[in-house]
Every structure is written in structure tokens, then in C-alpha cells.
Amino acid sequence: MTTWEGDTSRLVSPDTGLEHPLEVPRGGGAGFSTSCLPRFRLNAFRQRGRLPGKESSVKPQYLVFSLPLCISSVFAHDAAEMPAVVVSATRFEQIDSRLPANITVISAQDIRQSPASNLPDLLKTQAGIGVSALYGSFGIDASVDLRGFGPATASLNTLILLDGQRLNPAAMESVNWSLIPLNNIERIEIMRGSGTVLYGDGASGGVVNIITKKATGSQQNITLGAGSNGLLTTDAQLSARGESAHINLAGHFADTNGWRQNSAATQTSLAGRVGIDGSSAKGFVDFSGFDESARLPGALSQADYDQRPRYSKTPQDHQHRDGFRIRPGVEAEIAQNLLFNAEFSFDQDNYDSYSGVYRSTYEREKEHWSFTPRLRWAHGLPSLAASETVIGFDQYHGDWRSVSNSALFGISRARAEQDSQALYLQNLTHFDEHWGLMLGARSQRMWQSAADSSIQGETQRTKNAGEIGLTYAGSHWQVYGKVGTTFRFANTDELFGYDIMSGNSVFSANLRPQHGTIKEIGASARRGDISVKAAAFDMKLTDEILFDSNLYTNINTDPTQRRGIELEAQWQATSSLALRGSYTYLDATYRSGSFTGKQIPMVAENKGALALQWNAQQFGQYSATVNYVGERYVSGDYANTRRQVGGYTTTDLMAAWKFSQWTIAAKVLNAFDKKYANWATYQSSAAYGYATDYYYYPADGRSFVMTARYDFK
């Protein structure tokens, strides 16, 4: 058996945490305006089997104590010794750690050592991130939430980027995770707190930037996997680099019967990059394509959840999605201290679904393009050590077309279009080796139009944001403070409402942009084999945009406030034994209104995890993680008067062994077969096949996975 390589005295990613609060994705196709079932897509019912409930914003409180499993890879010696490269904080590669932000970097080796099989599962192990995946092990339709926006708007306030380009769609459908095979990821940057100045609306909670691999040499590998519920997987990677050109390809295939009835899924994707390097400039083309199909098991009544959690009430429901993305770009050094980057991105996404409950079909086509040029000027100011200024322009355009055919409403056609331009500026100055100052500002204009058989309307809004941050760094410690503003425009789906009396759509032209202020302080320190990190924040929002299921339209809610503390720590107990943890407390309330002080439904007040990693050298590598999520109020219960969903504790185990060019890994997920629900709601009146009752989305039970990876020499 081969001995594990690398320095095990340090962890690769000292900022990484674990565990997840649960959030209900709003996603689906265009036209969905709520996270509960059933909902209207323009004039058609939602196809995904959710139950009605009032989606306005109230208090998320969660606390996260987390220790990542296998996150400090013993494979990666260099990564442990070098400071992490970060792009998200400036939109250019930045090695200097003196940044006024709470940032976590997950490396490629961290990903290899995680039991996660998809991006949402990987992200849910990080401190302060809530993930809700309703449809099984592939993360299809999963939503990701930073800093507790709750089930209704998690995916609308956490911005997901792929190599700096937005993945969040202009409508209500979920982020397309299939575009990103795990084996093609170089690192993931999690920037907690508002990213509005650099990235625009939809980043009030923070930014998750997924950086794909760039070929650094010749490498080929293939990984085969099999597991419970008929799971079969194949992953392959190929990369090559010449004197001035390089190519990287990654392919992924997965198929499962699913843990629940009617939860089978198939996923195929291909992604890569082709690039040319010159002495002062380089060009590249990123590309990806995907095809995925999934059965939709739906929610279960209280009795079914208690007695037969694998059961499906919607045995005919299913969905299919396919598309591609292409992104050419250039990086050029115009002068000695002037760097220019620009990308043009185009993606197309097709979606169709069928609901047996509502006897309806839905088809949607979406296209989106963006152009994002920017400059970084490194310069000095009088009496100051160093300063750099980033100035950029963002142009985004998207449109979608949909056709729904419902037994209740017949055929309905809809279309929407969105166009956005923004100018932003950020300056980062280091006065000396200790003090750093960051200033930033953004102005963004948004134009939107929407139409179906009943309405046609358009709206235009402009919002501004700014931020200031100060950092002081000592020899083994650092503190920072930051104050900024944030905003979010309504997306194209949120502009549609529904008139219950007439049965027609309405256009919400008076829906105001969400806006607010964020204050944050933080500190980090390292002594010997122990490192700690802490951040505290206070976010006050006005005109938060949420769906009101009583009115069947989106509204601006009463003012809200979110306050929290995030703590992370790690201890390298011995050269072969590592322990890590993180803790987050979040209190989110209305500042005024009928729900003042109430918790946001489906957000746990307490959550945490512990992870232990043991490197036994030639005898393998072993890790164990215990995750805990506390009780939550059911979705739609903003008065906090209904039954709470019980908390749960799960345990994940992983072991890996190396034999020459082979790496064999075994995983046991939810090892003690804990029964719990990712999402729950209460149906207050019988409708559309759902009686008055509590309804749940059960999570998968215990499962086993074995993988074998072969690295070609």
C-alpha cells in the first residue's frame, strides 16, 4: 500500500467550516413566485409539488459549529504552505490576505477528500451556509443561503459565480449545478457578507465563486463509483499544456434509482477550457454542456412521513433540463502596472416538466449573455506604501419564453426580458505592513419587461451601493471592520402576480428594489497548531421582496434585521490527527410589523458539526463528521404558532487507501440512518389533492458509496 504524501502538520484551508441550515429553494421554471405548493407560474400551476404558505420574511436564527471532514488534504503539500489566491474580493487574483472580509477557500484537494458528490452537498459543509436539496443525491434544484435569508429568498440573496460570471438566473429557476463537475473545480471562494459593490444585486448575503481548473501540465485520470440505490458514477479528467497553449477537459456521468420512490435521476456534463498564453497577454475559451433528468417525488403528509418516508405521492412527476455555456476571455498587461481583463459569456438553458397532480406540462427556453471588462491599476499615493484601483463595467442581458398547458387553465404563453448595466470602482490601499483601507462604489440600472396573454408591462430602476473597510494586521493576527450598503432588484418572475378574482396575471410595476446597510467586524489569529477566526455582523434591510401566498403576488415587506456571530477554529493535535470546528449564531427579525421578533421558518437557531481526520500513512486516511441541525418552524409559519420540525444529528464516515496509481475510497453517509426532513410546511385548507395537514420532504437515509480512481502516468 502506498504511503500518503504531503505535510500533515498543517491544514490546507484554515477558513473552512461544516454543516448547513436548511432553506427551501424558490427555484423551478420561469414564472414561479413562491416556495410553497401549489403555486402559479403566470396562469399555470407550479409543477414541482409545493404547498401553499405565506412567504414573507421573519427571523432566521442559526448557529453553526462545524468541523469539515477531510478538508485539509494530506495529498497537497504545496497548498498547505502557500497563501490562498483569492479573486472574489477584488475580481482580480489577490494573494495578500489583508482584506476586510470573511472569506473561506476550498481547494481542489479539499473537494477530493470530501464525501460530497455534488456542489450543494459540498457547500453545505461550510460555516454559515444553508443548503436545501429536495430531490435526492445530485443536488438538483438545490438552493444555497448565506447569512440566513430563509426558505423564500435564499437563492435570490446569495450570488453564485462560475469563474466570476453570474450563474443565478434572471427568473425563479434554480442555479444549474450540472454545469460544474466537481472534478473540474480548482477552488471555491466563499465571501460572506454583501458583494453588491463588486457584483451587483442578488449578493446581499454573500458570494460563492467557483474557479475551474486551468491546465498546469499533463494529467489524466478516471474515477468509477457505485453505491446504494443503484448509484453508478463515472468521472474523467484530461489536461495538457504546451509551450504556449493548454487544454483542460472534465466529464461527469451519474445515474441513480433514488432513495425515495419516483426519485430516479440521471446527470451528464462536460466542461473545459482551451487557452493560449503570450508574453503579456493570454486568451481562453471556457465551455460546458449538460443534460439531466429527474423524477420528482413530492411532499409527504404527516402520516406518510412517519410510516413510509420513501413513498411518493406524485409518481408521474418528472423534469428534464439541458443546455450549454461558452465564455471567451482575455487577460492583458497593458502597461507595467495596468492589467485588463474581459469576458463575454453566453448560455442557453432548456427545461420541461410534467405534473400528474395538476395534469400540466411546462416548457421554458432561456438565453443569457454578459460582457464584463475591467481594469486594475497598481499605483502609489503620496506617503503611502501601495495602492490599487479596480474599475469595471458589467452588461447583462437575459430573456426567456415559456409555454404551460394545464387541465385547469389551458395553454398559457409568457415571455420576459431583462437588461442591466453597471459601473463599479474599488480602491485598496496598504499604508504600511499593518494598515489597509478599502473603498468601493457601484451604480446599476435595471430594465425589465414581462408579458403573457393577460398583461404586458415594463419597469426601470437604478440603485447605488458603497462600502468602506479597514484592516490591521499583526505578525500572527488580524482585525478588520467594514460598513456598506446593498440592494436587490425584483427578478422577472417576481414582476408577475395573480388576480384570484379574475384568474389573470397582474404586473407588479410598483415593486420597489430591496436595499439596506451592513456593518461587520472580524478577527483572526494563529498560535502554533491552533488557529481561530471570528466575525460579527449587523444587516438592516428595507423593502425586502417576498411572495405573499394570500395575495398571490410579490410584496415589499416591513423592515428586517439580521445580526450574527461566526466563529471558526482548527487544531492540528498531532502530525496525523486534525480537528476543526465553527460556530455561527444568527438572529433575524422584523424591525416592525405584525411579525416583529418572529423566526424565519425553516431556519435552525442552532446547528453545528464536528469533524476528525486521521492520516494513518500507509494504512489509509480516515475521517468522521457529526452534523447537528436544530428545530425549525415549518415553511410559511411566520407567526411561529405551528409545530416545529425536529432537529437531527447525522454522521458521515469516509476512508481512503492508495495502491500505486489507484485510490480507493469508501463513504457511509447518514451512517446511523437518521430520519429527518429538509423542508416542511402546513396546509391550512384542502386543495388540489392535498388535505389539511403538515407536509414534509424527507432526506435520504443511510447510503454507501465506493469509488476507484486511476491516475495515468
Secondary structure, DSSP 8 states (H G I E B T S, - for coil): -----S--SS-S-TT------------SSTT---SSSS-EETTEE-SS----------B----EE---TT-S-TT-HHHHHS---B-TTTTS-B-----SSEEEEEEHHHHHHS--SSHHHHHTTSTTEEEE--S-TT-TT-EEEES--HHHHHHHHEEEEETTEE-S-SSSS---GGGS-GGGEEEEEEEES--HHHH-TT-SSEEEEEEE----S-EEEEEEEEEGGGEEEEEEEEEEE-SSEEEEEEEEEEEE--SSTT--EEEEEEEEEEEEE-SSEEEEEEEEEEEEEEE----EEHHHHHH-TT--S-TT-EEEEEEEEEEEEEEEEEETTEEEEEEEEEEEEEEEEEETTTTEEEEEEEEEEEE--EEEEEE--TT-SEEEEEEEEEEEEEEEEEEEEETTTEEEEEEEEEEEEEEEEEEEEESSSSEEEEEEEEEEEEEEEEEESS-EEEEEEEEEEEEEEEEEE-SSEEEEEEEEEEEE---TGGGEEE-TTT--EEE-TT---EEEEEEEEEEEEEETTEEEEEEEEEEEEES-EEEETTTTEEEE---EEEEEEEEEEEEE-SSSEEEEEEEEEEEEEESSSTTBT-B-TT--S-EEEEEEEEE-GGG-EEEEEEEEE--EE-BT-TTS-S-EE--EEEEEEEEEEEETTEEEEEEEESTT----EEEEEEE-S-BTTB-SEEEEEE----EEEEEEEEEE-
